[in-house]
Structures are given as C-alpha cells and as structure tokens.
Amino acid sequence: MTRTTGILADAAIGQLHADGSILTDKPFDADQVQPASLDLRLGTKAFRVRASFLPGKDNSVSQKLDRFKLHELDLTDGAILETGCVYLVPLLESLALPEDIEASANPKSSTGRLDIFTRVIVDQSQAFDQIPAGYKGPMYLEVSPSTFPIVVRTGSRLSQIRFRKGRTVLDDEELLALHKSETLVARAEPSIRNGGIGMSIDLSGDENGLVGYRGKRHTGLVDVDKKAAHSILDFWEPIYNHGTQDLVLDPDEFYILVSNEAVHVPPLYAAEMVPYDTHVGEFRVHYAGFFDPGFGHVHAGGEGSRGVLEVRSHDVPFILEHDQLVGRLVYEHMQERPAQLYGTDLGSNYQAQSLKLSKHFKS
C-alpha cells in the first residue's frame, strides 16, 4: 500500500536519483540509501570559516563563504578537523526537488555519538537542516567537532537527509492509537503530548553499574571511516551508579547515556527524537535524531532497542535523576514500506542496542 503523503522510502529515494532530483558527482555507494533516508557524502574540500552562518533570503552560500572563509583544506587524501573550529564542506550530492517534496537533514547516529555538530545549509536558507519543496541547488555541511578532533575525507558520511511529501507527523490521538496497537515504547503509561511520546533516562546502570560515559578532553584523533579502531578508555570516562541513581551534568561536558524505555519503530513509520525541550531543563539531548523503520522491530532482530542519548548541559550544572523525562520521540507516516528494514541485512550498527558507544570504538 502506498500513501499519497509520507516519508519517502528507499525505492522512492532511488527513483528521485534516477529522475535527476538527486544529483551526484560520483555514483551512490552501495549502502548509501537507507530505509527512510539518504546518507550525504563530503566533497573534495572543506573551508574553515570564522563562525557559523546562514545565507538568508536572496543569498547563496558561496556568496557568504567568500566573506567568511579563512582557509581551504583538501579532503581527497583525508584532513584533520580540529575541535572548537567551524568548517563548511560542499557535499557530493545536490538537489533539484519536485515542487511537492521537501527534505530535512540530521547527523548520523555515529556522528552524534562522537559529539560532532553538523548541520546542512542550502542557498537562500533561513534555517539549518531544512530544505524547502522545489529546492534546486547545492548542499553544504557545517561541521564542528566539539570533543574529539577527527579525520575525514571525500566520501565520509556524517549526515543524512529525509524526503517528505505532504503531512507526515502523527498527532496525539494517532500516536496513542499506534502505541496501543504496536507498543512504541516499553512503558505502562507513556507521556504523549504535542505530537510526541516522552522518553526518560536510565541511571540505574547495567549489571556492573555502568550508567554511561563522559568524553575526555585532549585525546587523539578519531577517524570517522574506521570501525572498532580506538580504545574506549583513551577517549571516554565510564560513569557508574554508586547508589543514588542521579547524575550531575557539568556544563559543556559531553555524555553518552541511554533511555529507560525500549523503542520500537514499526515498518510503516519513521521516528525522530526532538533534541531540546526547555521545559525539562537547560540541556540538549540526542543530536542525531532519525530512527528508521524497523528500529527495535522484532522481525528485524530488534525486540525493542534502547535509545542511546547524546547529552550536553548548557550554562549551569544540572542534576538528572533516574526515569526523568528528557525528550520526545515524534513519529511520521512512511509513504510506503521500505524494501529493507533497519537491521535486516543492512549491517545496521545499533539494532538491539542498550548503552553503546559509536562503531569507532572497540567493544
């Protein structure tokens, strides 16, 4: 069954490419198209810029780049991006979208878990990560490593894009009905409001009392394209439950924690974590928000999967307590069922996960 509206699935994304609505400087990678999104690849060069910016109405990104760039890096053989610096990278993919299809972008899960702040910008944009229906032109990725210096190269994939047609988001009534039939989160009485389902934090710890990790400062390099290449303790400080089931977030420190609830995304839906809610505290949760169809789905090997949360406090220390609500999960209709679900023959890194660092670290 195909809806007239919804998030475009993998086959429809492939058709956009075939029709010339997604243009590329080189052919797609074999695993670049995901069940409900497309990975975006870095181009051949990066520009160090003075600060983050938006082009604004009637301006192209290249016009602003001429004003704000400091120097250029060649990415063809790899380059180091330093912490605390802002870079702008032209992507290999550009768009010529139909008038009825819009898009949005988000960091990939592994990008968020490395505390790499990324945002897509396009010509004449007045908002990050939002691409209007009918947009025709290049895409650029703003990249700012916050905790670890990183190595990237042409073709590295730090961000992903979803394509939408029409109204896609479930309202509270639809969300409650779907939860009753599909059990979206493993919670007896879920908090459903403003089109989202509440997610809480688990500070009880695993069988060893491990609650999460805090990123270390002044570490070595992380190569974003290498799996299981780095020792955990060289980059992370483990955090344990010592009996209080709470955690003080120090300002501007980066934490990897886990949701109290197991999450389920049925095959005909996609989900996204709302990253920041001022009503629950002055901290940001979950930089990388896309959950693909099949995440945590029993027939895709999930049986409910925890949401791993990237957490950073702002301005003041903040005390998190076990089972405290920290964010909301928004569900959207798919236009059709993907040909392949998350976790099914895709080499998905985070299906059936609990607390888990990014794929770059040795288990």
C-alpha positions as CSV (number, residue, x, y, z in Angstrom):
1,M,0.0,0.0,0.0
2,T,1.3,3.4,-1.0
3,R,0.1,6.6,0.7
4,T,-0.2,9.9,-1.2
5,T,1.8,11.6,1.7
6,G,4.6,10.5,3.9
7,I,8.3,10.0,4.3
8,L,9.8,8.6,1.1
9,A,11.2,5.1,1.4
10,D,14.4,3.6,-0.1
11,A,12.8,2.7,-3.5
12,A,11.4,6.2,-3.9
13,I,14.7,7.8,-3.0
14,G,16.4,5.7,-5.6
15,Q,13.8,6.9,-8.1
16,L,14.5,10.5,-7.2
17,H,18.1,9.9,-8.1
18,A,17.1,8.2,-11.4
19,D,14.8,11.1,-12.3
20,G,17.6,13.7,-11.7
21,S,16.1,15.1,-8.5
22,I,19.1,14.0,-6.6
23,L,22.4,14.8,-8.4
24,T,25.8,13.3,-7.5
25,D,29.4,14.0,-8.5
26,K,30.0,10.2,-8.2
27,P,27.7,7.2,-8.1
28,F,25.9,6.3,-4.9
29,D,27.8,4.0,-2.5
30,A,26.2,0.5,-2.3
31,D,24.8,1.1,1.2
32,Q,24.2,4.9,0.9
33,V,20.4,4.6,0.6
34,Q,18.8,3.7,4.0
35,P,15.2,2.6,4.7
36,A,13.9,6.1,5.0
37,S,16.9,8.4,4.3
38,L,20.0,9.0,2.2
39,D,23.5,9.4,3.6
40,L,25.2,12.5,2.5
41,R,28.9,12.5,1.5
42,L,31.6,15.1,2.0
43,G,33.1,16.6,-1.2
44,T,36.7,17.2,-2.1
45,K,37.4,20.3,0.0
46,A,36.4,21.9,3.3
47,F,36.6,25.6,4.3
48,R,37.5,26.8,7.7
49,V,35.1,29.7,8.5
50,R,35.1,32.4,11.1
51,A,31.7,31.3,12.5
52,S,28.5,29.5,11.7
53,F,26.2,31.4,9.4
54,L,23.0,31.2,7.3
55,P,22.9,32.7,3.9
56,G,19.5,34.3,4.4
57,K,16.9,35.1,1.8
58,D,18.2,36.1,-1.7
59,N,21.8,35.0,-0.9
60,S,23.8,31.9,-1.9
61,V,26.0,30.0,0.4
62,S,29.0,30.6,-1.9
63,Q,28.5,34.4,-1.6
64,K,28.7,34.3,2.2
65,L,31.5,31.8,2.1
66,D,33.6,34.3,0.1
67,R,33.2,36.7,3.1
68,F,33.7,34.3,6.0
69,K,36.2,31.6,4.9
70,L,39.7,31.6,6.5
71,H,41.4,28.8,4.6
72,E,40.7,25.7,2.5
73,L,41.5,22.1,3.2
74,D,41.9,19.3,0.6
75,L,39.9,16.3,1.6
76,T,40.8,13.9,-1.2
77,D,43.5,12.2,0.9
78,G,42.0,13.0,4.3
79,A,42.3,16.0,6.6
80,I,42.1,16.8,10.3
81,L,39.2,18.9,11.6
82,E,40.0,20.4,15.0
83,T,37.8,20.8,18.0
84,G,36.3,24.3,18.5
85,C,36.5,25.1,14.8
86,V,33.8,25.5,12.3
87,Y,34.1,24.1,8.8
88,L,31.8,24.2,5.7
89,V,32.0,21.4,3.3
90,P,30.3,21.3,-0.2
91,L,28.6,17.9,-0.4
92,L,28.8,15.4,-3.3
93,E,25.0,15.4,-3.6
94,S,22.9,18.3,-4.9
95,L,19.1,18.6,-5.4
96,A,16.5,19.5,-8.0
97,L,13.5,18.6,-5.9
98,P,9.9,18.4,-7.3
99,E,7.6,21.2,-6.1
100,D,5.7,18.8,-3.8
101,I,8.7,17.3,-2.0
102,E,10.7,18.9,0.9
103,A,13.5,17.5,2.9
104,S,15.3,17.7,6.3
105,A,18.7,16.6,7.5
106,N,20.1,15.2,10.7
107,P,23.5,13.9,11.9
108,K,24.0,10.2,11.5
109,S,23.9,8.2,14.8
110,S,27.7,7.7,14.8
111,T,28.3,11.4,14.2
112,G,26.2,12.4,17.2
113,R,27.9,9.9,19.4
114,L,31.2,11.4,18.6
115,D,29.9,14.9,19.5
116,I,30.4,16.2,16.0
117,F,28.0,19.1,15.5
118,T,26.7,19.0,11.9
119,R,24.0,21.0,10.0
120,V,23.1,21.1,6.3
121,I,22.6,24.5,4.7
122,V,21.4,25.4,1.3
123,D,21.1,28.6,-0.8
124,Q,18.7,31.2,0.5
125,S,18.0,29.2,3.6
126,Q,16.9,30.9,6.8
127,A,17.0,27.7,8.9
128,F,19.5,24.9,9.3
129,D,18.8,21.3,8.2
130,Q,15.6,22.4,6.3
131,I,15.3,22.1,2.5
132,P,12.2,23.6,1.0
133,A,10.0,21.9,-1.6
134,G,11.2,22.5,-5.1
135,Y,14.8,23.5,-4.0
136,K,17.3,23.3,-6.8
137,G,21.0,23.8,-6.0
138,P,24.0,22.6,-3.9
139,M,24.1,21.4,-0.3
140,Y,26.8,22.2,2.2
141,L,27.5,20.6,5.6
142,E,28.6,22.7,8.5
143,V,30.9,20.5,10.7
144,S,32.2,21.4,14.1
145,P,33.9,18.7,16.3
146,S,33.2,19.5,19.9
147,T,35.1,16.9,22.0
148,F,37.4,14.8,19.7
149,P,39.5,16.0,16.7
150,I,38.5,13.9,13.7
151,V,39.9,12.7,10.4
152,V,37.5,13.0,7.4
153,R,37.9,12.6,3.7
154,T,36.0,12.8,0.4
155,G,33.0,10.4,0.7
156,S,32.9,10.4,4.5
157,R,29.2,10.3,5.6
158,L,28.4,12.4,8.6
159,S,24.8,13.5,7.9
160,Q,21.6,12.1,6.3
161,I,18.6,13.5,4.6
162,R,14.9,12.5,4.6
163,F,12.4,13.5,1.9
164,R,8.7,14.2,2.7
165,K,5.5,14.7,0.8
166,G,2.6,16.4,2.4
167,R,1.5,16.0,6.1
168,T,3.5,13.2,7.8
169,V,3.6,13.7,11.6
170,L,1.2,11.8,13.8
171,D,-0.9,13.9,16.2
172,D,-1.5,12.8,19.8
173,E,-4.6,10.8,19.0
174,E,-2.9,8.9,16.2
175,L,0.2,8.3,18.3
176,L,-1.8,6.9,21.2
177,A,-3.7,4.6,18.9
178,L,-0.4,3.4,17.3
179,H,1.1,2.8,20.7
180,K,-1.8,0.7,21.8
181,S,-1.5,-1.5,18.8
182,E,2.3,-1.6,18.3
183,T,3.8,-0.7,21.7
184,L,6.1,2.1,20.6
185,V,7.9,2.5,24.0
186,A,8.1,-0.1,26.8
187,R,6.2,2.0,29.4
188,A,2.8,1.2,31.0
189,E,1.6,4.9,30.9
190,P,3.6,6.8,28.2
191,S,3.6,10.6,28.2
192,I,2.1,11.7,24.9
193,R,1.7,15.4,24.2
194,N,2.4,17.9,21.4
195,G,2.7,15.1,18.9
196,G,5.5,13.3,20.7
197,I,5.9,10.4,23.1
198,G,8.1,11.0,26.2
199,M,11.5,9.4,26.7
200,S,13.2,9.1,30.1
201,I,16.7,8.5,31.2
202,D,18.1,5.2,32.7
203,L,20.5,5.9,35.5
204,S,20.2,2.6,37.3
205,G,23.1,1.1,35.4
206,D,23.8,-2.3,33.8
207,E,24.8,-5.5,35.7
208,N,28.1,-3.8,36.5
209,G,26.5,-0.5,37.5
210,L,27.7,1.3,34.3
211,V,25.4,4.2,33.6
212,G,27.2,6.0,30.7
213,Y,30.3,7.7,29.5
214,R,31.8,11.2,29.6
215,G,34.0,12.3,26.8
216,K,37.6,13.0,27.7
217,R,39.4,16.2,26.6
218,H,42.7,16.4,24.7
219,T,42.5,13.0,23.1
220,G,44.0,11.6,19.9
221,L,42.3,11.6,16.6
222,V,39.1,9.7,15.6
223,D,39.0,8.5,12.0
224,V,35.3,8.7,11.1
225,D,35.6,6.0,8.5
226,K,37.2,3.3,10.6
227,K,35.2,0.8,12.8
228,A,36.5,-0.6,16.1
229,A,39.8,1.2,15.7
230,H,40.0,3.0,19.0
231,S,40.2,2.0,22.7
232,I,37.3,3.2,24.8
233,L,39.3,4.3,27.8
234,D,41.6,6.5,25.6
235,F,38.5,8.7,24.8
236,W,35.9,8.0,27.4
237,E,35.5,8.1,31.2
238,P,33.0,5.4,32.4
239,I,30.3,6.6,34.8
240,Y,28.9,4.2,37.4
241,N,25.9,4.2,39.7
242,H,27.1,4.5,43.3
243,G,23.6,4.1,44.8
244,T,22.0,7.5,44.2
245,Q,20.6,7.0,40.6
246,D,21.3,10.6,39.7
247,L,24.0,12.4,37.7
248,V,25.2,15.9,37.8
249,L,25.8,17.2,34.3
250,D,28.8,19.5,34.2
251,P,28.4,22.5,31.8
252,D,29.8,21.9,28.3
253,E,30.8,18.3,29.1
254,F,29.6,15.5,26.7
255,Y,27.8,12.4,27.9
256,I,26.6,9.2,26.4
257,L,23.6,7.8,28.3
258,V,20.7,5.5,27.5
259,S,16.9,5.7,27.5
260,N,14.9,3.9,30.2
261,E,12.5,2.7,27.5
262,A,13.0,0.3,24.7
263,V,11.9,1.9,21.5
264,H,10.0,0.4,18.6
265,V,9.5,1.9,15.1
266,P,7.0,-0.2,13.1
267,P,7.8,-0.8,9.4
268,L,5.3,1.8,8.1
269,Y,6.6,4.6,10.3
270,A,9.7,6.6,10.9
271,A,10.7,8.5,14.1
272,E,12.8,11.4,15.2
273,M,13.9,12.5,18.6
274,V,13.2,16.1,19.4
275,P,16.6,17.3,20.5
276,Y,15.9,20.0,23.0
277,D,12.9,20.9,25.2
278,T,13.4,23.9,27.6
279,H,10.6,22.6,29.8
280,V,12.7,19.7,31.0
281,G,15.9,21.6,31.7
282,E,18.8,23.5,30.2
283,F,20.4,20.7,28.4
284,R,20.3,19.2,24.9
285,V,19.5,15.6,24.3
286,H,20.1,13.5,21.2
287,Y,21.9,15.4,18.5
288,A,21.3,12.6,15.9
289,G,17.6,12.1,15.9
290,F,16.5,9.8,13.0
291,F,15.1,6.4,13.8
292,D,14.5,4.3,10.7
293,P,11.5,1.9,10.1
294,G,12.3,-1.4,11.7
295,F,14.4,0.0,14.6
296,G,13.6,-2.2,17.6
297,H,11.2,-4.3,15.5
298,V,11.1,-8.0,16.5
299,H,11.0,-9.3,12.9
300,A,14.1,-7.2,12.1
301,G,16.1,-8.5,15.0
302,G,15.3,-5.7,17.5
303,E,12.8,-6.9,20.1
304,G,12.8,-3.3,21.3
305,S,16.0,-1.3,21.3
306,R,17.1,1.4,23.8
307,G,17.6,4.9,22.5
308,V,21.2,6.0,23.1
309,L,21.3,9.7,24.1
310,E,23.9,12.3,23.5
311,V,23.6,14.8,26.3
312,R,25.2,18.2,27.0
313,S,24.3,20.7,29.7
314,H,24.4,24.4,29.0
315,D,25.4,27.3,31.2
316,V,24.7,25.7,34.6
317,P,25.2,22.3,36.2
318,F,22.1,20.2,36.0
319,I,21.0,17.1,38.1
320,L,19.5,14.3,36.1
321,E,17.5,11.7,38.0
322,H,16.6,8.1,37.0
323,D,13.4,8.0,35.0
324,Q,13.3,11.7,34.4
325,L,11.8,12.7,31.0
326,V,14.5,14.2,28.8
327,G,12.9,14.4,25.3
328,R,10.2,13.4,23.0
329,L,10.0,10.9,20.1
330,V,8.0,12.1,17.1
331,Y,6.5,9.6,14.7
332,E,5.8,10.1,11.0
333,H,4.0,8.1,8.3
334,M,6.0,6.4,5.7
335,Q,4.7,6.7,2.1
336,E,5.2,3.0,1.7
337,R,7.0,0.2,3.5
338,P,10.8,0.2,2.7
339,A,12.2,-2.7,0.7
340,Q,14.6,-3.3,3.6
341,L,14.0,-2.5,7.3
342,Y,16.6,-1.2,9.7
343,G,18.6,-4.2,11.0
344,T,17.6,-6.6,8.1
345,D,20.7,-7.4,6.0
346,L,21.9,-3.8,6.2
347,G,24.8,-4.2,8.6
348,S,23.0,-1.8,10.9
349,N,25.3,-0.9,13.8
350,Y,22.7,-0.2,16.6
351,Q,19.9,-2.7,16.3
352,A,19.0,-4.4,19.6
353,Q,21.3,-2.0,21.4
354,S,21.5,-0.9,25.0
355,L,24.1,1.5,26.2
356,K,26.5,1.6,23.2
357,L,29.3,4.0,22.0
358,S,29.7,4.7,18.3
359,K,31.0,2.0,16.0
360,H,34.5,3.6,16.0
361,F,35.4,2.1,19.4
362,K,36.4,-1.5,20.3
363,S,33.8,-3.4,22.3
